[in-house]
Amino acid sequence: MIKQFVLSLIGGCIIGIGFSFFKLPLPAPPLAGLIGLGGMLLGSWVYQQIQNLAG
């Protein structure tokens, strides 16, 4: 699982370098959108933990 995160991070860095080299806008949402996405992932994880405890 950690391997997937590391590979995703490395791939994202390579793509970010490529986009910057060609002076293209990054296809990423603003920081607030990324924080919201993190909150959604956290909420999903919390729900799964509650389901595991209850079930």
PDB file of N, H, CA, C and O in Angstrom:
ATOM      1  N   MET A   1       0.827  -1.190   0.000  1.00  0.00           N
ATOM      2  CA  MET A   1       0.000   0.000   0.000  1.00  0.00           C
ATOM      3  C   MET A   1       0.876   1.260   0.000  1.00  0.00           C
ATOM      4  O   MET A   1       0.609   2.199  -0.749  1.00  0.00           O
ATOM      5  N   ILE A   2       1.907   1.280   0.829  1.00  0.00           N
ATOM      6  H   ILE A   2       2.124   0.517   1.438  1.00  0.00           H
ATOM      7  CA  ILE A   2       2.810   2.429   0.863  1.00  0.00           C
ATOM      8  C   ILE A   2       3.507   2.566  -0.487  1.00  0.00           C
ATOM      9  O   ILE A   2       3.769   3.681  -0.937  1.00  0.00           O
ATOM     10  N   LYS A   3       3.810   1.437  -1.138  1.00  0.00           N
ATOM     11  H   LYS A   3       3.597   0.531  -0.773  1.00  0.00           H
ATOM     12  CA  LYS A   3       4.473   1.468  -2.444  1.00  0.00           C
ATOM     13  C   LYS A   3       3.624   2.249  -3.451  1.00  0.00           C
ATOM     14  O   LYS A   3       4.167   3.010  -4.252  1.00  0.00           O
ATOM     15  N   GLN A   4       2.298   2.068  -3.420  1.00  0.00           N
ATOM     16  H   GLN A   4       1.858   1.450  -2.769  1.00  0.00           H
ATOM     17  CA  GLN A   4       1.410   2.797  -4.327  1.00  0.00           C
ATOM     18  C   GLN A   4       1.494   4.299  -4.085  1.00  0.00           C
ATOM     19  O   GLN A   4       1.533   5.086  -5.031  1.00  0.00           O
ATOM     20  N   PHE A   5       1.522   4.694  -2.815  1.00  0.00           N
ATOM     21  H   PHE A   5       1.490   4.055  -2.046  1.00  0.00           H
ATOM     22  CA  PHE A   5       1.593   6.116  -2.489  1.00  0.00           C
ATOM     23  C   PHE A   5       2.919   6.716  -2.956  1.00  0.00           C
ATOM     24  O   PHE A   5       2.956   7.822  -3.496  1.00  0.00           O
ATOM     25  N   VAL A   6       3.996   5.980  -2.742  1.00  0.00           N
ATOM     26  H   VAL A   6       3.966   5.082  -2.303  1.00  0.00           H
ATOM     27  CA  VAL A   6       5.316   6.470  -3.152  1.00  0.00           C
ATOM     28  C   VAL A   6       5.386   6.592  -4.670  1.00  0.00           C
ATOM     29  O   VAL A   6       5.865   7.598  -5.193  1.00  0.00           O
ATOM     30  N   LEU A   7       4.908   5.567  -5.379  1.00  0.00           N
ATOM     31  H   LEU A   7       4.518   4.749  -4.954  1.00  0.00           H
ATOM     32  CA  LEU A   7       4.918   5.621  -6.845  1.00  0.00           C
ATOM     33  C   LEU A   7       4.029   6.748  -7.362  1.00  0.00           C
ATOM     34  O   LEU A   7       4.380   7.413  -8.336  1.00  0.00           O
ATOM     35  N   SER A   8       2.876   6.971  -6.718  1.00  0.00           N
ATOM     36  H   SER A   8       2.590   6.431  -5.926  1.00  0.00           H
ATOM     37  CA  SER A   8       1.992   8.066  -7.117  1.00  0.00           C
ATOM     38  C   SER A   8       2.671   9.412  -6.902  1.00  0.00           C
ATOM     39  O   SER A   8       2.577  10.304  -7.745  1.00  0.00           O
ATOM     40  N   LEU A   9       3.348   9.553  -5.784  1.00  0.00           N
ATOM     41  H   LEU A   9       3.424   8.829  -5.099  1.00  0.00           H
ATOM     42  CA  LEU A   9       4.040  10.810  -5.491  1.00  0.00           C
ATOM     43  C   LEU A   9       5.159  11.057  -6.494  1.00  0.00           C
ATOM     44  O   LEU A   9       5.313  12.174  -6.988  1.00  0.00           O
ATOM     45  N   ILE A  10       5.941  10.023  -6.799  1.00  0.00           N
ATOM     46  H   ILE A  10       5.815   9.116  -6.398  1.00  0.00           H
ATOM     47  CA  ILE A  10       7.026  10.163  -7.773  1.00  0.00           C
ATOM     48  C   ILE A  10       6.460  10.492  -9.153  1.00  0.00           C
ATOM     49  O   ILE A  10       6.968  11.375  -9.845  1.00  0.00           O
ATOM     50  N   GLY A  11       5.412   9.780  -9.546  1.00  0.00           N
ATOM     51  H   GLY A  11       5.000   9.063  -8.984  1.00  0.00           H
ATOM     52  CA  GLY A  11       4.783  10.056 -10.844  1.00  0.00           C
ATOM     53  C   GLY A  11       4.244  11.467 -10.912  1.00  0.00           C
ATOM     54  O   GLY A  11       4.405  12.144 -11.928  1.00  0.00           O
ATOM     55  N   GLY A  12       3.605  11.921  -9.845  1.00  0.00           N
ATOM     56  H   GLY A  12       3.475  11.371  -9.020  1.00  0.00           H
ATOM     57  CA  GLY A  12       3.085  13.287  -9.803  1.00  0.00           C
ATOM     58  C   GLY A  12       4.190  14.319  -9.903  1.00  0.00           C
ATOM     59  O   GLY A  12       4.028  15.345 -10.564  1.00  0.00           O
ATOM     60  N   CYS A  13       5.313  14.055  -9.251  1.00  0.00           N
ATOM     61  H   CYS A  13       5.445  13.221  -8.715  1.00  0.00           H
ATOM     62  CA  CYS A  13       6.444  14.987  -9.332  1.00  0.00           C
ATOM     63  C   CYS A  13       6.983  15.058 -10.752  1.00  0.00           C
ATOM     64  O   CYS A  13       7.282  16.142 -11.252  1.00  0.00           O
ATOM     65  N   ILE A  14       7.108  13.904 -11.403  1.00  0.00           N
ATOM     66  H   ILE A  14       6.865  13.023 -10.997  1.00  0.00           H
ATOM     67  CA  ILE A  14       7.610  13.880 -12.777  1.00  0.00           C
ATOM     68  C   ILE A  14       6.662  14.644 -13.705  1.00  0.00           C
ATOM     69  O   ILE A  14       7.105  15.427 -14.545  1.00  0.00           O
ATOM     70  N   ILE A  15       5.383  14.416 -13.550  1.00  0.00           N
ATOM     71  H   ILE A  15       5.024  13.779 -12.868  1.00  0.00           H
ATOM     72  CA  ILE A  15       4.399  15.114 -14.379  1.00  0.00           C
ATOM     73  C   ILE A  15       4.417  16.615 -14.081  1.00  0.00           C
ATOM     74  O   ILE A  15       4.326  17.429 -15.000  1.00  0.00           O
ATOM     75  N   GLY A  16       4.535  16.981 -12.811  1.00  0.00           N
ATOM     76  H   GLY A  16       4.609  16.319 -12.065  1.00  0.00           H
ATOM     77  CA  GLY A  16       4.613  18.396 -12.444  1.00  0.00           C
ATOM     78  C   GLY A  16       5.825  19.081 -13.056  1.00  0.00           C
ATOM     79  O   GLY A  16       5.736  20.226 -13.499  1.00  0.00           O
ATOM     80  N   ILE A  17       6.963  18.383 -13.084  1.00  0.00           N
ATOM     81  H   ILE A  17       7.036  17.453 -12.725  1.00  0.00           H
ATOM     82  CA  ILE A  17       8.157  18.938 -13.708  1.00  0.00           C
ATOM     83  C   ILE A  17       7.925  19.127 -15.205  1.00  0.00           C
ATOM     84  O   ILE A  17       8.308  20.146 -15.780  1.00  0.00           O
ATOM     85  N   GLY A  18       7.294  18.133 -15.827  1.00  0.00           N
ATOM     86  H   GLY A  18       6.983  17.305 -15.360  1.00  0.00           H
ATOM     87  CA  GLY A  18       7.006  18.233 -17.262  1.00  0.00           C
ATOM     88  C   GLY A  18       6.084  19.397 -17.580  1.00  0.00           C
ATOM     89  O   GLY A  18       6.326  20.144 -18.527  1.00  0.00           O
ATOM     90  N   PHE A  19       5.031  19.553 -16.791  1.00  0.00           N
ATOM     91  H   PHE A  19       4.835  18.946 -16.021  1.00  0.00           H
ATOM     92  CA  PHE A  19       4.094  20.655 -17.014  1.00  0.00           C
ATOM     93  C   PHE A  19       4.794  21.998 -16.831  1.00  0.00           C
ATOM     94  O   PHE A  19       4.574  22.927 -17.608  1.00  0.00           O
ATOM     95  N   SER A  20       5.632  22.102 -15.811  1.00  0.00           N
ATOM     96  H   SER A  20       5.812  21.348 -15.179  1.00  0.00           H
ATOM     97  CA  SER A  20       6.348  23.353 -15.570  1.00  0.00           C
ATOM     98  C   SER A  20       7.351  23.641 -16.683  1.00  0.00           C
ATOM     99  O   SER A  20       7.509  24.790 -17.094  1.00  0.00           O
ATOM    100  N   PHE A  21       8.029  22.604 -17.172  1.00  0.00           N
ATOM    101  H   PHE A  21       7.901  21.670 -16.838  1.00  0.00           H
ATOM    102  CA  PHE A  21       9.008  22.774 -18.248  1.00  0.00           C
ATOM    103  C   PHE A  21       8.345  23.347 -19.499  1.00  0.00           C
ATOM    104  O   PHE A  21       8.898  24.227 -20.158  1.00  0.00           O
ATOM    105  N   PHE A  22       7.154  22.839 -19.818  1.00  0.00           N
ATOM    106  H   PHE A  22       6.704  22.124 -19.283  1.00  0.00           H
ATOM    107  CA  PHE A  22       6.436  23.310 -20.998  1.00  0.00           C
ATOM    108  C   PHE A  22       5.540  24.516 -20.708  1.00  0.00           C
ATOM    109  O   PHE A  22       4.783  24.964 -21.569  1.00  0.00           O
ATOM    110  N   LYS A  23       5.640  25.036 -19.474  1.00  0.00           N
ATOM    111  H   LYS A  23       6.255  24.673 -18.774  1.00  0.00           H
ATOM    112  CA  LYS A  23       4.883  26.228 -19.051  1.00  0.00           C
ATOM    113  C   LYS A  23       3.375  26.043 -19.231  1.00  0.00           C
ATOM    114  O   LYS A  23       2.675  26.945 -19.691  1.00  0.00           O
ATOM    115  N   LEU A  24       2.896  24.867 -18.862  1.00  0.00           N
ATOM    116  H   LEU A  24       3.465  24.135 -18.488  1.00  0.00           H
ATOM    117  CA  LEU A  24       1.469  24.560 -18.923  1.00  0.00           C
ATOM    118  C   LEU A  24       0.855  24.737 -17.539  1.00  0.00           C
ATOM    119  O   LEU A  24       1.551  24.546 -16.541  1.00  0.00           O
ATOM    120  N   PRO A  25      -0.416  25.093 -17.446  1.00  0.00           N
ATOM    121  CA  PRO A  25      -1.064  25.182 -16.128  1.00  0.00           C
ATOM    122  C   PRO A  25      -1.238  23.784 -15.538  1.00  0.00           C
ATOM    123  O   PRO A  25      -1.537  22.830 -16.256  1.00  0.00           O
ATOM    124  N   LEU A  26      -1.051  23.676 -14.258  1.00  0.00           N
ATOM    125  H   LEU A  26      -0.808  24.451 -13.674  1.00  0.00           H
ATOM    126  CA  LEU A  26      -1.197  22.379 -13.599  1.00  0.00           C
ATOM    127  C   LEU A  26      -2.673  21.978 -13.537  1.00  0.00           C
ATOM    128  O   LEU A  26      -3.519  22.795 -13.176  1.00  0.00           O
ATOM    129  N   PRO A  27      -2.985  20.736 -13.883  1.00  0.00           N
ATOM    130  CA  PRO A  27      -4.384  20.286 -13.862  1.00  0.00           C
ATOM    131  C   PRO A  27      -4.792  19.819 -12.462  1.00  0.00           C
ATOM    132  O   PRO A  27      -5.188  18.669 -12.269  1.00  0.00           O
ATOM    133  N   ALA A  28      -4.691  20.715 -11.508  1.00  0.00           N
ATOM    134  H   ALA A  28      -4.370  21.649 -11.665  1.00  0.00           H
ATOM    135  CA  ALA A  28      -5.004  20.371 -10.123  1.00  0.00           C
ATOM    136  C   ALA A  28      -5.936  21.428  -9.545  1.00  0.00           C
ATOM    137  O   ALA A  28      -5.853  22.600  -9.913  1.00  0.00           O
ATOM    138  N   PRO A  29      -6.822  21.018  -8.641  1.00  0.00           N
ATOM    139  CA  PRO A  29      -7.707  22.002  -8.005  1.00  0.00           C
ATOM    140  C   PRO A  29      -6.923  22.880  -7.043  1.00  0.00           C
ATOM    141  O   PRO A  29      -5.801  22.541  -6.665  1.00  0.00           O
ATOM    142  N   PRO A  30      -7.503  24.003  -6.647  1.00  0.00           N
ATOM    143  CA  PRO A  30      -6.833  24.852  -5.660  1.00  0.00           C
ATOM    144  C   PRO A  30      -6.655  24.116  -4.332  1.00  0.00           C
ATOM    145  O   PRO A  30      -7.251  23.064  -4.105  1.00  0.00           O
ATOM    146  N   LEU A  31      -5.839  24.679  -3.477  1.00  0.00           N
ATOM    147  H   LEU A  31      -5.354  25.534  -3.661  1.00  0.00           H
ATOM    148  CA  LEU A  31      -5.514  24.042  -2.199  1.00  0.00           C
ATOM    149  C   LEU A  31      -6.767  23.702  -1.391  1.00  0.00           C
ATOM    150  O   LEU A  31      -6.826  22.643  -0.766  1.00  0.00           O
ATOM    151  N   ALA A  32      -7.761  24.578  -1.396  1.00  0.00           N
ATOM    152  H   ALA A  32      -7.713  25.438  -1.903  1.00  0.00           H
ATOM    153  CA  ALA A  32      -8.993  24.310  -0.641  1.00  0.00           C
ATOM    154  C   ALA A  32      -9.671  23.038  -1.157  1.00  0.00           C
ATOM    155  O   ALA A  32     -10.235  22.278  -0.370  1.00  0.00           O
ATOM    156  N   GLY A  33      -9.623  22.801  -2.466  1.00  0.00           N
ATOM    157  H   GLY A  33      -9.165  23.419  -3.105  1.00  0.00           H
ATOM    158  CA  GLY A  33     -10.207  21.590  -3.027  1.00  0.00           C
ATOM    159  C   GLY A  33      -9.460  20.346  -2.579  1.00  0.00           C
ATOM    160  O   GLY A  33     -10.070  19.314  -2.299  1.00  0.00           O
ATOM    161  N   LEU A  34      -8.138  20.444  -2.512  1.00  0.00           N
ATOM    162  H   LEU A  34      -7.643  21.282  -2.739  1.00  0.00           H
ATOM    163  CA  LEU A  34      -7.345  19.306  -2.059  1.00  0.00           C
ATOM    164  C   LEU A  34      -7.600  19.007  -0.580  1.00  0.00           C
ATOM    165  O   LEU A  34      -7.653  17.845  -0.177  1.00  0.00           O
ATOM    166  N   ILE A  35      -7.755  20.050   0.215  1.00  0.00           N
ATOM    167  H   ILE A  35      -7.712  20.994  -0.112  1.00  0.00           H
ATOM    168  CA  ILE A  35      -8.055  19.855   1.637  1.00  0.00           C
ATOM    169  C   ILE A  35      -9.431  19.219   1.794  1.00  0.00           C
ATOM    170  O   ILE A  35      -9.620  18.348   2.643  1.00  0.00           O
ATOM    171  N   GLY A  36     -10.392  19.649   0.978  1.00  0.00           N
ATOM    172  H   GLY A  36     -10.239  20.356   0.288  1.00  0.00           H
ATOM    173  CA  GLY A  36     -11.727  19.047   1.005  1.00  0.00           C
ATOM    174  C   GLY A  36     -11.683  17.571   0.630  1.00  0.00           C
ATOM    175  O   GLY A  36     -12.368  16.748   1.237  1.00  0.00           O
ATOM    176  N   LEU A  37     -10.879  17.243  -0.369  1.00  0.00           N
ATOM    177  H   LEU A  37     -10.323  17.912  -0.863  1.00  0.00           H
ATOM    178  CA  LEU A  37     -10.725  15.846  -0.772  1.00  0.00           C
ATOM    179  C   LEU A  37     -10.119  15.027   0.359  1.00  0.00           C
ATOM    180  O   LEU A  37     -10.543  13.900   0.612  1.00  0.00           O
ATOM    181  N   GLY A  38      -9.135  15.590   1.033  1.00  0.00           N
ATOM    182  H   GLY A  38      -8.791  16.506   0.827  1.00  0.00           H
ATOM    183  CA  GLY A  38      -8.540  14.905   2.188  1.00  0.00           C
ATOM    184  C   GLY A  38      -9.570  14.677   3.282  1.00  0.00           C
ATOM    185  O   GLY A  38      -9.576  13.624   3.919  1.00  0.00           O
ATOM    186  N   GLY A  39     -10.437  15.652   3.504  1.00  0.00           N
ATOM    187  H   GLY A  39     -10.432  16.508   2.987  1.00  0.00           H
ATOM    188  CA  GLY A  39     -11.505  15.496   4.490  1.00  0.00           C
ATOM    189  C   GLY A  39     -12.477  14.397   4.108  1.00  0.00           C
ATOM    190  O   GLY A  39     -12.950  13.654   4.969  1.00  0.00           O
ATOM    191  N   MET A  40     -12.776  14.290   2.824  1.00  0.00           N
ATOM    192  H   MET A  40     -12.392  14.893   2.125  1.00  0.00           H
ATOM    193  CA  MET A  40     -13.680  13.224   2.364  1.00  0.00           C
ATOM    194  C   MET A  40     -13.045  11.856   2.585  1.00  0.00           C
ATOM    195  O   MET A  40     -13.720  10.921   3.015  1.00  0.00           O
ATOM    196  N   LEU A  41     -11.764  11.736   2.295  1.00  0.00           N
ATOM    197  H   LEU A  41     -11.216  12.496   1.945  1.00  0.00           H
ATOM    198  CA  LEU A  41     -11.075  10.460   2.518  1.00  0.00           C
ATOM    199  C   LEU A  41     -11.032  10.113   4.006  1.00  0.00           C
ATOM    200  O   LEU A  41     -11.233   8.961   4.391  1.00  0.00           O
ATOM    201  N   LEU A  42     -10.772  11.113   4.827  1.00  0.00           N
ATOM    202  H   LEU A  42     -10.609  12.049   4.513  1.00  0.00           H
ATOM    203  CA  LEU A  42     -10.751  10.890   6.270  1.00  0.00           C
ATOM    204  C   LEU A  42     -12.129  10.477   6.780  1.00  0.00           C
ATOM    205  O   LEU A  42     -12.246   9.560   7.592  1.00  0.00           O
ATOM    206  N   GLY A  43     -13.162  11.150   6.306  1.00  0.00           N
ATOM    207  H   GLY A  43     -13.068  11.896   5.646  1.00  0.00           H
ATOM    208  CA  GLY A  43     -14.524  10.799   6.709  1.00  0.00           C
ATOM    209  C   GLY A  43     -14.889   9.386   6.298  1.00  0.00           C
ATOM    210  O   GLY A  43     -15.535   8.664   7.058  1.00  0.00           O
ATOM    211  N   SER A  44     -14.485   8.988   5.112  1.00  0.00           N
ATOM    212  H   SER A  44     -13.961   9.574   4.495  1.00  0.00           H
ATOM    213  CA  SER A  44     -14.745   7.621   4.639  1.00  0.00           C
ATOM    214  C   SER A  44     -14.028   6.604   5.520  1.00  0.00           C
ATOM    215  O   SER A  44     -14.592   5.565   5.862  1.00  0.00           O
ATOM    216  N   TRP A  45     -12.788   6.905   5.885  1.00  0.00           N
ATOM    217  H   TRP A  45     -12.329   7.749   5.606  1.00  0.00           H
ATOM    218  CA  TRP A  45     -12.018   6.008   6.740  1.00  0.00           C
ATOM    219  C   TRP A  45     -12.662   5.891   8.123  1.00  0.00           C
ATOM    220  O   TRP A  45     -12.762   4.793   8.670  1.00  0.00           O
ATOM    221  N   VAL A  46     -13.102   7.029   8.692  1.00  0.00           N
ATOM    222  H   VAL A  46     -13.021   7.921   8.248  1.00  0.00           H
ATOM    223  CA  VAL A  46     -13.756   7.017  10.009  1.00  0.00           C
ATOM    224  C   VAL A  46     -15.030   6.175   9.953  1.00  0.00           C
ATOM    225  O   VAL A  46     -15.292   5.391  10.865  1.00  0.00           O
ATOM    226  N   TYR A  47     -15.818   6.329   8.899  1.00  0.00           N
ATOM    227  H   TYR A  47     -15.605   6.966   8.158  1.00  0.00           H
ATOM    228  CA  TYR A  47     -17.055   5.555   8.750  1.00  0.00           C
ATOM    229  C   TYR A  47     -16.745   4.055   8.706  1.00  0.00           C
ATOM    230  O   TYR A  47     -17.439   3.260   9.338  1.00  0.00           O
ATOM    231  N   GLN A  48     -15.717   3.674   7.970  1.00  0.00           N
ATOM    232  H   GLN A  48     -15.153   4.320   7.456  1.00  0.00           H
ATOM    233  CA  GLN A  48     -15.342   2.264   7.888  1.00  0.00           C
ATOM    234  C   GLN A  48     -14.906   1.728   9.245  1.00  0.00           C
ATOM    235  O   GLN A  48     -15.206   0.585   9.588  1.00  0.00           O
ATOM    236  N   GLN A  49     -14.195   2.555  10.022  1.00  0.00           N
ATOM    237  H   GLN A  49     -13.952   3.484   9.742  1.00  0.00           H
ATOM    238  CA  GLN A  49     -13.766   2.130  11.345  1.00  0.00           C
ATOM    239  C   GLN A  49     -14.956   1.932  12.273  1.00  0.00           C
ATOM    240  O   GLN A  49     -14.987   0.988  13.062  1.00  0.00           O
ATOM    241  N   ILE A  50     -15.940   2.832  12.175  1.00  0.00           N
ATOM    242  H   ILE A  50     -15.915   3.599  11.533  1.00  0.00           H
ATOM    243  CA  ILE A  50     -17.148   2.710  12.992  1.00  0.00           C
ATOM    244  C   ILE A  50     -17.912   1.444  12.602  1.00  0.00           C
ATOM    245  O   ILE A  50     -18.414   0.726  13.467  1.00  0.00           O
ATOM    246  N   GLN A  51     -17.996   1.174  11.305  1.00  0.00           N
ATOM    247  H   GLN A  51     -17.588   1.757  10.602  1.00  0.00           H
ATOM    248  CA  GLN A  51     -18.671  -0.032  10.839  1.00  0.00           C
ATOM    249  C   GLN A  51     -17.968  -1.292  11.347  1.00  0.00           C
ATOM    250  O   GLN A  51     -18.631  -2.262  11.714  1.00  0.00           O
ATOM    251  N   ASN A  52     -16.641  -1.288  11.374  1.00  0.00           N
ATOM    252  H   ASN A  52     -16.101  -0.500  11.076  1.00  0.00           H
ATOM    253  CA  ASN A  52     -15.890  -2.435  11.876  1.00  0.00           C
ATOM    254  C   ASN A  52     -16.129  -2.651  13.363  1.00  0.00           C
ATOM    255  O   ASN A  52     -16.232  -3.791  13.817  1.00  0.00           O
ATOM    256  N   LEU A  53     -16.217  -1.565  14.124  1.00  0.00           N
ATOM    257  H   LEU A  53     -16.133  -0.639  13.756  1.00  0.00           H
ATOM    258  CA  LEU A  53     -16.454  -1.683  15.566  1.00  0.00           C
ATOM    259  C   LEU A  53     -17.871  -2.168  15.855  1.00  0.00           C
ATOM    260  O   LEU A  53     -18.094  -2.931  16.795  1.00  0.00           O
ATOM    261  N   ALA A  54     -18.836  -1.715  15.033  1.00  0.00           N
ATOM    262  H   ALA A  54     -18.655  -1.095  14.269  1.00  0.00           H
ATOM    263  CA  ALA A  54     -20.232  -2.055  15.270  1.00  0.00           C
ATOM    264  C   ALA A  54     -20.575  -3.452  14.750  1.00  0.00           C
ATOM    265  O   ALA A  54     -21.515  -4.083  15.234  1.00  0.00           O
ATOM    266  N   GLY A  55     -19.839  -3.919  13.795  1.00  0.00           N
ATOM    267  H   GLY A  55     -19.076  -3.407  13.401  1.00  0.00           H
ATOM    268  CA  GLY A  55     -20.287  -5.107  13.140  1.00  0.00           C
ATOM    269  C   GLY A  55     -19.562  -6.345  13.324  1.00  0.00           C
ATOM    270  O   GLY A  55     -19.943  -7.373  12.762  1.00  0.00           O
TER     271      GLY A  55
END
